[in-house]
């Protein structure tokens, strides 16, 4: 399906045939542009950026590249191609036709899910709005902006659903998506991870590796939905989301490569010596991993959830890649979940599968995250060093679910408050860690040059070389 770029709002949904919806979205559009100019990337409105723009929703040849000023980027509404005779793939209504309209009994639940997903999109743009001031290269600056504009388009995707299917309530929710702001003490974003400051590029790479990966799993779950417009919207968003995770994975890899180069030149892995050499030591990387991974785990919700059971039973939200499971009703099945026993220990409990859907998805996410960690460890091992990066236990530093009130060490062992306070600086980034990483964030904008704390990538974008001027600063 091609995208009509002749319209004021690019789309592939024949928006022009629904004049009321078109007028409503055209009314929302200037508010979005105002939000972008106020809360989007700071001081780069006049920059010419080499960006990817969607031209179709098929897997092949779906995008084009060109130079554009970000406020002129053609945001729009793009849905994946419909699946002929699509049927509900899970839950109590398994095999029934999917919904093209919102069933009245599910209206509130679907709206809440769409609003929560939609709220994360502008939140990440707001979290990252100052990073351009300390970019390690024009290549990285362009990648930041590519992610930003695509998160802006993902906001459009959710706003379209709210306007098209939820009437006045949906229009009001769409306005609120621009009224909340990341970290605002009075009107913060809905999910706590999206109120965390991202003040340095190491945090950005961690966010795009861990938190955007959570986003991928949430979108994959919603792509299974019986509400077909939501499913089609999320299926196309997943195409763009893959690049965001690539930026995170490759960014952390390049940080590690530069660290290994410094350690080799020094003949030492001493963290202080590595820092003095202008690289980020491996223990600091581990503390950043502990912080962002544990924060992202909370986004899946509680280990035992009646809401998750309801979403699955009714067909509203499924498991990622639902076809790979054998039993699509998930009845009479149990998942063993480790819970705190209230005495400083751990007790396993067999939880009905439907109530454990959040844990099913979280476990798949953890396995996926670990793939990158093992790749990084192979780099470290090949460099001749014994240090190994690890994912902390899913019990560590949780603020949602059964472990929210239990302090544990990174291995998941419950610890006292005294031990936690004594060891916190060993496990999580300290103010000194953040200050050190911040001191490395020196802006580098000469084409082909990279800051000293990160290695160059293996190649450029769309067959452009590393010396290509990906962002022209006017």
Secondary structure, DSSP 8 states (H G I E B T S, - for coil): -B-BTTSSSEESS-GGG-HHHHHHHHHHHHHHHHHHHHHSSTT-TT-EEEEEEE-BSSSSS-EEEEEEEGGG---EE------TT-B--SSTTTTSB-BSS--GGGHHHHHHHHHHHHHHHHHHHHHTTTGGGG-S-HHHHHHHHHHHHHHHHHHHHHHHHHHHHSHHHHHHHHHHHHH--TT-SSS--SSGGGGS---SHHHHHHIIIIIHHHHHHHHHHHHT-SBHHHHHHHHHHHHHHHHHHHHHHHHHHHHHHHHHHHHHHHT---HHHHHHTTS--HHHHHHHHHHHHHHHHGGG--SS-HHHHHHHHHTSS--TTGGGSS-SS--S-EEEEEEE-SSSSEEEEEEEGGGGHHHHHHHHHHHHHHHHHHHHHHHHHHTT---------TTTT--SSTTTT--B-TTS-B--HHHHHHHHHHHS--HHHHHHHHHH-----STT---TTS---SS-STT--TTS-SEE--
